[in-house]
Amino acid sequence: MAKYGFLDVLQDELEKRFTYNFEMNWDKRNFAVEVSFLLEVENTAGVALTDVEGVESAENIEYEDTVIFYNPAKSHFDEEDYLAAIPYTDKGLSAEFLAYFAEFLQDTADQGLDDLMDFLADETAEEFTVNWQVDKFTQGLSELTETEFYKYPRY
């Protein structure tokens, strides 16, 4: 049986603090964990949008974005593919960090949803993305007191 690790704590914190649909993907071979979330908006005006793959649609909008937790010494990925890339060490991640992450992701998704609705209402807007505010995230981290650490799980 696997020991209770940071994936379990992350799952618990997201279930408590994050109100959007999310999915966790554990890439064991890459020593990484992806947290994807979904923003959904009704496209009542029928605005035709083109997604990153060039597909045009006037249907309701489902916007998905992903954060990756990774081991700097072992993981391989393209940072451009993620909203944020968060390293972890052999020590793991603290319960306090993971709670803070879940709250920050909630705030980021809330702002992203507001921005997405503004994007739909603005006929001159050409592109939409969710913004991960690195400086604000880092500032919040500096105010944390981390006490209880959970390791990346073994399999």
URMOFEN-V782586 format. One record per pair of residues at least 6 apart in sequence whose C-alpha atoms are under 6 Angstrom apart, sorted by the first residue. I is the first residue (numbers start at 1). GAP is how many residues later the second one is. Records with the same first field share a line. If there is no record, write none. Layout:
# URMOFEN-V782586
I->GAP  GAP
This chain:
# URMOFEN-V782586
5->145  146  147  148
6->144  145  146
10->88
13->86
14->88
17->85  86
18->88
21->16  17
22->14  15
23->12  13
24->10  11
25->8  9
26->7
27->6
30->45
31->44
32->37  38
33->35  36
34->33  34
35->31  32
36->29  30
37->27  28
38->25  26
39->23  24
40->21  22
41->19  20
42->18
43->17
46->12
47->11
48->9  10
49->7  8
50->6
66->16  17
67->15  16  17  18
68->17
69->17  18
70->17
71->16  17
91->60
92->58  59  60
93->56  57
94->52  54  55  56
95->53
96->50
112->18
